[in-house]
């Protein structure tokens, strides 16, 4: 078993050369240099913390890309909550009332077709990624969005879509392959 120091050294050796690739993916998602830099920084912090979970011999770039996309979605959700609660928070703070912000899980409860049309969600995607999602077969897109954006498990998607779990897994795989082929490894894969 590796010590923390050995893990950190191996992470630096293997992951740091991928920083430019992660920045390119982050920039395509955020379309903003500062946001992309913040996102990459968060990815490398999380990657370092969870590096013990990374399986040697697997694709580190894909593993970091998944962390990046998940962090992007988490940031998107936080922004969406902030937009809805900005005035309430200000009034509560001025009145000296303790904040009681209820977490908004709208995306997890939306139908996949609704997620694909959600303006706040779409505004956070670059035009090429939006086009890729629009061109994706609806059956595949729905499963992909429910899994990556709605953070639903295969079982939850199967129940929601009234499909066998194997069909959900197959559609999710096909959606990811289609997006990878479309973007040729240069764009976020949502995986």
Long-range contacts (C-beta under 8 A, 24 or more apart in sequence): 2-52, 7-51, 7-52, 8-48, 8-51, 10-51, 11-47, 11-48, 11-51, 14-60, 15-44, 15-47, 15-48, 15-51, 15-60, 15-64, 18-60, 18-61, 18-64, 19-44, 21-61, 22-64, 22-65, 22-68, 24-186, 25-65, 25-68, 25-69, 25-187, 25-188, 26-68, 26-72, 28-126, 28-128, 28-129, 28-187, 28-188, 29-68, 29-69, 29-72, 29-124, 29-125, 29-126, 29-129, 29-188, 30-72, 30-124, 31-126, 39-68, 39-71, 39-72, 39-75, 40-68, 42-71, 43-67, 43-68, 43-71, 46-71, 62-189, 62-191, 65-188, 65-189, 65-191, 66-191, 68-188, 69-148, 69-188, 69-189, 69-190, 69-191, 70-148, 72-124, 72-188, 73-148, 73-149, 73-151, 76-120, 76-121, 76-124, 77-104, 77-107, 79-120, 79-124, 80-104, 80-106, 80-120, 83-120, 107-149, 107-150, 108-150, 108-151, 108-152, 109-150, 110-150, 111-142, 112-141, 112-142, 112-143, 112-145, 112-146, 112-150, 112-161, 113-138, 113-142, 115-145, 115-146, 115-149, 115-150, 116-141, 116-142, 116-145, 121-149, 128-183, 128-187, 129-187, 129-188, 132-179, 132-182, 132-183, 132-187, 135-182, 136-175, 136-178, 136-179, 137-175, 137-178, 139-171, 140-171, 140-172, 140-174, 140-175, 140-178, 141-175, 143-168, 143-171, 143-172, 143-175, 144-171, 144-172, 144-175, 144-176, 144-179, 144-190, 147-172, 148-190
